[in-house]
Amino acid sequence: MQDTNKQSVVPGAIESILSIFDSTPGRKIITGLSGLGLVGFIIGHLAGNLSLFFGKDAFNAYAEKLHSLGPLLYVIELGLLAVFVFHIVFAITVTAQNKAARSRGYAVKGNAGKPSRKSLASQSMIYTGLLLLVFTVVHVWMFKYGPGINQGYVADVHGAPARDLYRLVAESFQNIWIVLGYSSIMVLLGFHIRHGFWSAFQSLGAYHPKYTPLIYAAGILLAVVLAVGFIAMPVYIYAFVKV
């Protein structure tokens, strides 16, 4: 009798977990958590890339440190890809559900009221998200899978040959159109994070008249810092670094 109970508990637990993916609140939670996970990655990515300001040796040493992780790096990248896919799929699903629920439209259009904070950023999330997806594919293709040691991009890192990623980045940002395009996308990233950061906490049920304005303000500050931080790199390289 006890074994039968155990066997019935396991499928029930699995069914409960899977039900999260089928419910609108569950999908919003997944979208929020995956979004916060991606924000964490973006913060770490910016922190590492800021080594560009310390010159060729510092940036190549940082890039080689990541490369030296070996198989662990692939595991991290696959995990990041999974989070990215979850965020995109569930964000699109939730957006489609919301539009379907409002298919009849409103008799009077206006502010949705608290806790809503309708803005240009909130109304364009799906579009900025898709543009960021395209940018991510191009960005990875340019820098991760761009020319390396075999193409002559070689640097000395701690006495050993390594890929000269600094040279590739510096050469790329000598092109004003790449600088302008990259900077424009970073502005979109700021818009996306501005609303997405607060929205993620709202999806997780963290709404309070006292603390929600602080979370909203923190999202705006974070968006500005990240956008400015990422834009500063190509502008600096274009203006002050000569290859």
N, C-alpha and C positions, 0 to 999 in steps of 0.2 A: 504493500500500500504506500509505503514511504517512497519507494523508487518511482512509482507512478506519479506521485505528486511532484517529484523533482523533474521528471520528464515533461510534465505539463507546464511547469514554471518557466523552463527555458524557451519554448516556443512563444509563450506569452510575453516574456521579456523582449524577445526579438520583434514580435508584432508591435509592442509598445514603442520600440525604438523606430521601427519603420513607419509607424503612424505619424511621427513628427514630420517626415518628408511629404506626407499627403495632406497635412493641414496648413491652412494659411498662416496661423500664428507660428507654427513650427518652421515654415519656410522663411518667415520674417526673422526668426531667431537665427537660423542658419545664415541668412544673408548678413545679418548684423555681426555675428561672430566672425564670419569669414572676412567681412569688410574690415573689422578691427585688426584681424590678423594681418591683412595686407597693409594696413596703415603702419603696423609695427615693422613689417619688412621694409617699407618705404623709408621709415626713419633710419633703420639700420643701413640701408643702401646709401642714403645721403651721407650718413656719418662716415662710411668707408670712402665714398667718392670725394669727400672734402680733403682727402690726402693729396688730391691734385694740386692744391694750393701750396703744398710743401715740396713740389718738384717731382721730377722723373723717378728718382730712386725710391722715394716714399710711396708713390702710387704703384709702381711695379712690384715693390715688396708686398704691398697689401694684396694686389691681384694674385701674386704667386702664393701667398699664404692661403688664399681661398683654394687655389688649384691644388695645393699640397694636401688638402683634405681627402683627395682621392675618391673612393667609392662613397664616402660619407657625403660628399658634395652632391653626388647624383641623388642620394636619398633625400637630401634637403630640397633639391630642385624639384624632384617628383612630388614631394609634400607640398611645396609652394604651388606647383602646377595644379594639384588637386584642389587646394584652397581657392585658387583663381577660378577654376572651372565651376566649383560649387557656387562661388559668389556670382558669377555671370549667369549661370543657369537659373538659380533661384531668384535673382534680381529680376530677370526677364519674366519669369513665371509670376512673381508677385505683382509686377507692373501690369501684366496682361490680365490678371485676376481683378486688379483694382479698376482697370478700364472697363472690363466686362460688367463689373458691379455698378458702374456709373453710365452704362450704355444708354440709359434713358435721358441722361443729362440732368441739369439742375434748372429749376424755374428761375432762380435768382443766383447769379454768380457773385462770389465775394470771398472774404476771408473765411477759412474753414474753422476758425476758432481754436482755442487751446485744446490739446497741446500742439496743434499744427503751427508750423512756421513756413508757410508757403512763400517761395521766392523763385527767382530765375534759376538758381542752382538746383532747387528741389524739383522744378518742373522739367529740367533738362538732364536729369541724372542718367536716363537710359541712353541718351545721345552722347553725352560726355564719356560715359562708360564704354560705349562701342568704339569711340575714337581712341580712347586710351588703350583698348585691346589691340587695335591696329598698330598704334605706336609701339606697344610692347613687343609685338612680333618683329617689326622693323628694327627696333632697338637691339633686340637679342641677335637678330641676323647680322647687324652691322658690327657689333662689338664682341659678342661671345663667339660667333662663328666667322668673324672676319679674318683677314690675313694674320698669320702667326709666324713662328720661327722658320718654317719652311719657305715662307715668302720674304724672308730677310728682316722680319721684325724681331730682332734679338737684343736683349739687354742683359747686363750682368747684375744678378741679384745674389748678394752674399757669396760671390766668387763662383757662381754657377750660371750657365745660360738659361734664360727664361724669356717668355714672350714679352715683347715691348708694347704693352697695351697703351702706355702713356703716349707713345708716338702715334698710334692709330687714333686715339681720342684727339690729340692735338692737331693732327692733320685734318680730321673730320670737321673740327670746329674752326678751321681757317676758312671754311665756306660759309659766307654770310647767310645763305639760304637755309643751310642746316641749322645755324645758330638761331635764326628767326623761327624756323619751324619747331625746333626743340623748345624754345622759350614759350611759344604759343601753346604748345601742348602742356607745358608746366602750369600755365595759367588755368587751363581747363582742369588739370589735376587739382589745383587749389579750389576751384569751384566745386568739384566733385567731393572733395574731402570736407569742405565747409559744411555741406548739408549731410553728407554720409556719416560723419563722425557723430553728430547729434542724433541722427535718425537711428543709428545702430543701438545707442543706449535706450532710445525710446522703444525700439523693438524688443529689447531685453526687459522692458517694464520699469526702467529707471526714470520715472517721471515724478518730479516733486516741485512745487511752486518755488521753493527756495534754491534747489540745486540745479534744476534744469537750465535756468539762464546762465549759470556758471559753465555747465557742460557746453552749451551753445557758444558761449564766448571762447571757451577753450578750443572748440572746433575751428572757429574763425582764425584764432591766433595760430593754431597748428597749420592751417591751410596756407596762411601768409608766409610763415617761416619756411615751410617745405617748398613752396613755389619760388620764393626769393632765393633760397639755398640752391636749388637746382638750376635756376636761371643764372645765378652768379658765376657758375663754373664755365659754361660756354662763352659768356661775355668776357670773363677774365682771360680765357685762353685766346679768344679772337683778338683782344686788345693788347695783350702783353706777352704772349708766348709766340715765338717764331720757331718754325721747324726747319 
